[in-house]
Amino acid sequence: MIRRFIALTRIALMKINDDHMYHGAALTQVAEHPQFTAINAFQQGGHASRSGFLVNHDIGVYLKYASEPTKPYSEYHFTFHADHLAELEALNKKAGRVFIVLVCVRAKEICCITYVEFEALIAKRRVARGATEDSYLVLVTCPQGKSFRVYVNAPGQKKKALGNRIVPRNRFPNELFA
């Protein structure tokens, strides 16, 4: 009897992870949009994604967060490993449109780029490197009073950005429903 109680208690006591809080900030804004109707975790291989979601059944959203900007350039770093890229590709096959949502926690800002823009950044890095890499680092800066800057670093070179994109701060969540 006591063992059963302990087992049930463990099921009921789920921890709140950082991604729950920071992804929740973005998902709340999505849910508050007038055109929002539904959100479900993206299912792949019988498992629910912790980062991928389907909004209104046909909009893919892939969430990442970075807690603090790094010094000295005040960049938020978002790392995409091979498994993230595979999940994004699968989400892209399932959804009509896919967005990468980058939560910059300290800045209290959410940057949104399309999957096409994300692929272009990765492609620029691959071409500059001359090879595929195990992971890719997407960088975001949030200059005061200006739009986001989103880019990847040039391989082997300091202070050189590739694919610098200017992304309006008001793009999220409206762009999802446009």
C-alpha positions in Angstrom: 0.0 0.0 0.0 2.8 2.5 0.9 4.7 1.5 -2.2 1.7 2.2 -4.4 1.2 5.6 -2.7 4.9 6.5 -3.3 4.6 5.4 -7.0 1.4 7.5 -7.5 3.1 10.5 -5.7 6.0 10.3 -8.1 3.7 10.5 -11.1 1.8 13.5 -9.7 5.0 15.5 -8.8 6.4 16.5 -12.1 9.2 19.0 -12.0 9.0 22.3 -13.9 12.0 22.5 -16.2 13.4 25.8 -17.5 12.2 25.0 -21.0 8.6 24.7 -19.6 8.8 28.3 -18.3 10.6 29.9 -21.2 8.8 28.0 -23.9 5.6 28.8 -22.0 6.3 32.6 -22.4 6.2 32.1 -26.2 3.4 29.7 -26.3 1.2 32.0 -24.2 1.6 34.8 -26.8 0.6 32.3 -29.5 -2.4 31.2 -27.5 -3.5 34.8 -27.0 -3.5 35.6 -30.7 -7.1 36.0 -32.1 -6.4 33.4 -34.9 -5.2 30.7 -32.5 -7.3 27.6 -32.2 -5.1 24.7 -31.1 -1.6 23.6 -30.1 -0.2 20.1 -29.8 3.3 18.8 -29.2 4.8 17.6 -32.4 4.9 13.8 -32.4 7.8 12.0 -34.0 8.6 8.3 -33.6 5.9 7.9 -31.0 7.4 10.5 -28.7 6.2 14.1 -28.0 8.8 16.7 -28.8 9.9 19.1 -26.0 10.6 21.8 -28.6 8.4 21.3 -31.6 4.7 22.1 -31.7 1.9 22.2 -34.2 -0.3 25.4 -34.0 -3.7 25.3 -35.6 -2.7 21.8 -37.0 -0.6 23.2 -39.9 1.9 25.7 -38.4 5.1 24.3 -37.1 6.8 26.1 -34.2 10.3 25.0 -32.9 11.3 26.7 -29.6 14.7 27.3 -28.2 15.8 29.6 -25.3 19.0 31.2 -24.1 19.1 32.6 -20.6 21.9 35.1 -20.8 23.7 37.0 -23.5 27.4 36.1 -23.7 30.1 38.8 -23.3 31.6 40.8 -24.9 29.2 41.0 -27.8 25.9 40.5 -25.9 24.9 37.6 -28.2 22.3 35.0 -27.3 23.6 31.6 -28.4 21.2 28.9 -29.7 22.8 25.6 -30.5 21.2 23.2 -33.0 22.6 19.7 -32.9 22.0 17.0 -35.6 18.9 15.7 -33.7 17.4 19.2 -33.6 18.0 19.5 -37.4 16.3 16.2 -38.0 13.3 17.1 -35.9 13.0 20.4 -37.7 13.1 18.7 -41.0 10.4 16.2 -39.9 8.3 19.2 -38.6 8.7 20.9 -41.9 7.4 17.9 -43.7 4.3 17.8 -41.5 3.5 21.5 -41.3 2.7 23.9 -44.0 5.0 26.6 -42.6 7.6 26.3 -39.8 9.1 29.0 -37.6 12.1 28.9 -35.3 11.2 30.8 -32.1 14.2 32.0 -30.1 13.5 33.2 -26.6 16.1 35.7 -25.3 15.3 35.4 -21.6 17.3 38.2 -20.0 16.1 40.6 -22.7 12.6 39.4 -22.2 12.3 39.3 -26.0 11.2 36.6 -28.6 12.8 36.5 -32.0 11.1 34.6 -34.7 12.6 33.4 -38.0 11.2 31.2 -40.7 12.5 27.7 -41.4 13.7 29.0 -44.8 15.7 31.8 -43.1 17.1 29.3 -40.7 18.2 26.9 -43.5 19.8 29.8 -45.3 21.9 30.6 -42.2 23.0 27.0 -41.9 23.8 26.8 -45.6 26.0 29.9 -45.4 27.9 28.3 -42.6 28.3 25.0 -44.4 29.5 26.8 -47.6 32.0 28.9 -45.6 33.2 25.8 -43.7 33.2 23.6 -46.8 31.6 20.8 -44.8 28.7 19.7 -42.7 29.1 20.1 -38.9 27.8 18.2 -35.9 26.1 21.3 -34.6 25.4 24.9 -35.5 25.3 28.0 -33.4 22.7 30.7 -34.3 23.4 34.0 -32.6 20.9 36.8 -31.8 21.5 40.3 -30.6 18.8 42.6 -29.2 20.1 46.1 -29.8 18.3 48.7 -27.7 15.5 50.3 -29.7 16.3 48.3 -32.9 15.3 45.1 -34.6 17.0 41.8 -33.8 20.2 40.7 -35.5 20.4 37.0 -36.3 23.5 35.4 -37.8 26.0 32.6 -37.7 29.8 33.1 -37.2 32.2 32.7 -40.0 34.4 29.6 -39.3 37.9 30.3 -38.0 37.4 34.1 -38.0 36.6 36.4 -35.1 34.1 39.1 -35.3 32.8 38.0 -38.7 29.1 37.3 -39.1 27.5 35.3 -41.9 23.9 35.8 -43.2 23.2 38.7 -41.0 19.3 39.0 -40.9 17.4 41.9 -39.4 14.3 40.7 -37.8 11.6 43.1 -36.5 10.7 42.7 -32.8 7.0 42.7 -33.5 7.2 39.8 -35.9 6.2 37.2 -33.2 3.5 35.9 -33.0 1.7 37.7 -35.8 4.0 36.2 -38.5 2.8 32.7 -37.6 -0.8 33.5 -38.6 -0.1 35.8 -41.6 
